Amino acid sequence: MDGAFIGKIMNGDGQKMTQAPELPPLQMRRNGFDPVEELAQARDGNGVVRVDTPFGPPAYLVCRYEDVRRVLSDAARFSSARSPFPGSGEVNEDEDEETTLRAGQLIGFDPPEHTRLRRMLTPEFTVRRMRRLEPRITEIVQAALDDLEKAGKPADLVAPRAQADPSEDMLGMLVREHGDDLSTDELIGIAGLLLLAGHETTSNMLALGTLALLRHPDQLAMIRDDPARIEPAIEELLRWLTVVQTLPPRTTTTEVEIAGQAIPAGSLVICSLPAANRDRALIDDPDTLDIVRGAAGHVAFGHGVHHCLGAPLARMEMRIALPRPAPALPRPRPGRPG
């Protein structure tokens, strides 16, 4: 099972008896490209199951497509701000530490504080801004492919930044235009969120998307032969892969009912995005990759007020990068684990 690790089993005298695999929480398990069967069973069964969390108390894991959209779109009843923030330990363990970790992290707030922070970033993700970025992204992708052909060289992903000398990038814009409105902790939080959400997810999508297409050569050939197919292919790959498995938990502000199950006020709620995107309520034959259908309406970018701000940029990066390895590398094929 992907993601398993070895744990020790002790007898009554504290002697090690054997070793057995310990599994990560259900919401984090994968079987190759697919969610594990237990997630599908939870979705197709009760729709909501109790799971362990690193925050202390257990959570309700929501697995069905419509229920996930409902949770993500209702910030009043499913609060992000009242939930523990990843990295801060158990609930209310250290309020100062949590405040510092949460600062600038849009996903850790509800409106109106979420709205205040998001409004500062929105101009950087408009269609006009995306069009200005496209030539540069194309240049970067082509340069990376040229390096790949030449055996490549390592390079720094992010150059050092400083508040005293803001550059022309997005963080520099925040310092110049909103420096009086953002604390240093908020700037650090925004930088961390953008690096994780803006780089890690897209790079994983490009790598896994390429591997998925290599394992479906007929669909790779469709993209190579007809570039117009790339946009629906991206939506289907986003749905089928769903590289972000869960979002930070929400806390119910009142008693709610999901899938017929009463959930008390003050409970943690986690949404399984892969399970929701493989729900037959969203699409027929959801476990099959079919780039022709496009799969509009998926929740790979989340939903509601926390819908991914950088979704247009991610789509553009994939539209530019995904078709290019095929002509650049005449016979691409999956590598062997080394």
N, C-alpha and C positions, 0 to 999 in steps of 0.2 A: 504494500500500500504506500502510495506517495506520501512523503512527509512523516513517516513513522520514525520513531527513535527508540533506543533500547533503554529499558528501565530495569532495576534490580528487584527481585522478589525475595523477601527475607522470611525465614521460619521464626518460630516463637523465641528462639534463642539469639536471634539477630544474625544467624548465619546465612550467607547468600546461598540460595537453592538453585536458582536458574535465572536466565534473563528472558524477558518477553518484550515484544514491541509495545510501546505506549503510543497511542494515537493522539494527534492534535485535536482540538475541539471540532465537533462535527462541521461547523460552518467553514472551517479552514481546510477540509480534506478534499483531495482530488484523486481521480484515477486517470492519469494521463491528461488529455484535454477535457475530460468529462467530470462533472460532479460525481461524488460517490453514490452508490445505489441507495444508501441510507437517506441521503438528502432527497432523492426522488421519491422514496417511500414516504418520507415526512410530508412532502408537498402533496402527493397524491392521496395520502391518508388523512390525518387530522389537520394538516396545513400549518400547525403551530406545535413546536416541541420545546421542552426545557433543555437548556445546554449550560455547561460550565463556562465561566469567563475568567479572565485574569484580574478582574476588578473586585473579586470577593463574592458577591451574590450571584446566583445563576440568572439567566436571561431567557426570555421567550424568543425563539427563533422562528421568524415568519418566512414562509417558503413559497407561497402562491403569488403569481404575478399581480393580480388585482389587489391583494392584501399588501404586498410590498409597495405598490404605488400609493395606496391609501396612507400607509405609515409615513412614507417619505414626503407626501404632500401636505401633511397636517402638523405643522410646527407647534400649533397651540396645544394639541393633546399628546404629541410625541416630541418632547423637548430635547434638543441637543445640548443646550446650556446647562440643564440640570443633570446631565449624564457625566460619569467619570470620563476623563480625557485620557487616551492611550499614553502610557508612559508615566502616569502620575500615581500609580499604585491603587489601593482600594479606595472605595468611595469615601470622600472627606478625610482621607488619611493625612494630608498636608495641604491645607488650602492655599498657602503662599506658593508652594511648588506648583500646584495645579494652575493657579492664576498665571504664573510665568510661562508654563508650557502651553496654556491655551491662548495666550496673547497673540493676536494676528492670525490665528487659525480659523478661517471662516467656517469650517465644518463644525467648530465647537461652540457656535453661538446661534441664537434665535434672533429674528427681527425684534427690535430695530437695530441692535448692535451688528448683527450679520449684514443688514442692509447698508449700514455706514461703511463697513470695510469693503464689501463687494462693489459699492458704487465707485470707489477709488480705482478699482482694477478694470471695471467694465469697458472703459474707452480703449484699452489695449487689446480687446478681443472682438472688436467690431469687424464687419465684413470689409470695410475700407482698410483697416489695419492689416487684416489677413492678406489682402491683395498686395499691400506694400511689402509684406514679409515673404511672399511666395518666391520671388526670384532668389532671395537669399537662402531660403530653405532648399531650393533646387540646387543652388551652388554647393551648399554643405553636403547634400546627399551625393552629388556627383563627385565631390572631392573625397568623400569617404569611400566610395566605390573605387575610385582611382587608387587610393591607398591600399584597398583590399587586393586589387590586382597586382600591386607592387610589393605585397607582403606586409604593408602597413607599418606604422610606428605608433607607440603609445603617446598619449597627449593628455594634458589636464582637461577635465570636463568643464570645470568652472574656474575662471581666473579669480584671484582675490578681489574683494570689493571693499569700499570704505565710505562711511557717511561724509567724511571731510572732502572727498573728491568724487562725487557721483558721476557715473558714466552715462552713456546714452541708452542703457538697457532699461528694463521695466523697474528694477529696484532703484536705479538712479532717478527715474521719473518720480517714484514715490517720495524719495528724499527731497527732490527739488520742489515738487508741487504740493506735497502733503507732510513735509517734515515737521511742521508745527502741530499736526493732528495725530501723528503716530509716535508711540513710544519706541525706544530701542528694542524692547521685548517684542512689540508688535511687528517691527520690521524683520526681526529674526524669525518670528513665527511665519510671516508671509513668505519669506525666502525659503524656509524649510518646506512649507506646503507646496510652493511652486516647483521646487526641485523634485519632491516626491511625486506630486500629482502630474507635473508637467514633463518630467523626464522619465522617471522609473516606469510609469504605466505605458507611455508611448513606446519606449524602447522594448519593453516586454511584448507589446502588441506587434511591433515590427518583427521581432525574432520569432514569436510563436505563430504569427500570421504567415510568415514565410515558410516555416516548418509545416503548418497545416496545408498550405497550398502544394508543397513538395509531396506531401502524402496523398494529395488529390490532384494528380497531374492533369487530368482532364479539365479541371476547373482552372488550374494554372494556365493551361493552354488557351482557355477562353479569354483570360485577361490579357495574355500576350498578343492574341490575335485581334482583340477588339477592346481598345482602351476605354470605350464607353461603359464597359462592364465594371470598371474599378469602383465606382461609387456604391452601387448596390452590394458589391463584394465586401466592401469595408463594413457596411452595416451588418451584414451576415456574420462576418468574422468577429465583430464586436460582440454580437449576441452569443455566438457559439463558443467563443473563448472566455468572455467575461473575466478579464484578468484581475479586476478588483472584486474580491469575493464578498466582502461586507464593508459597510460604512460604519463609522463610530456609532455606538449604541444610542438609542433614544430612551428617555424616561417618561413614562406616562404621567400626565398631570391630573388625570381623573380615571376612574374605572372605565375600561373600554372592552369591546367584544370584537375578537378577530376569529374568523372561521368557526364561529359558534362557541368560542372559548372565552370566558370572562377573565380579564387581566386586571389585577388591582392597580389602583393609583400608586405611583412610586416604583413601578416595576421597570426593569431594563428590557428593552425590545431591540432585537438585532434582525436585520433583513438579509436573507441569502440571495444575492443578485444572480449567481449562476443557476440556482434552482428556479427562480422566477423566469429567467430567460430561456429555460428549457421546459416551460409550462405549456401544455397544449392549449390553454386558454389564450395564449399569445399567438401561437403559430402551429400549423400542422407538422407532424413528423419533426419535432424540435431537436432530436438527437442527431439528425443528419445535417451535414454542412451542404448548403445549396446556395451558391453565390448569386444565382439569378433572381431569387425572390426579394432580396434587399432587407427584409426583417425590420421594417419601420416599427417604432414604438417600444423597442427594447429598453432595458434599464441599466445598460452597461455604464452609462454616465450618471446614474442616479436619477432622481426625479424631484420635482418641487423646488423650493427655494435654494436647495443645495445642489441642484443639477450642475454638473461640471461646467465651470466658467470657461475653461479652455477647450471645450468640445469642438468648436469650429477649427481651432488650431490643430488639435490632434487629428481630426479628419483630413485636414489639408496635408499634414505631414505624412499620413499614411497614403493619401492619394498620390503624392509625389514619389515616395520611397518604395512602396510595395511593388509596382510594376517593373522597376528598374533593374533589379538583380537578374531577371530573366534574359534580357538582351545583353547586359554587361558581362554576365557569366554564362557561357554557352551551354554548359551542362550542369546546372546546380543540382545537388542531391544532399539528402540528410547525412550528417556525419555520424560516426560511431562514438559512443561514450568512451572517453579515454582515461 
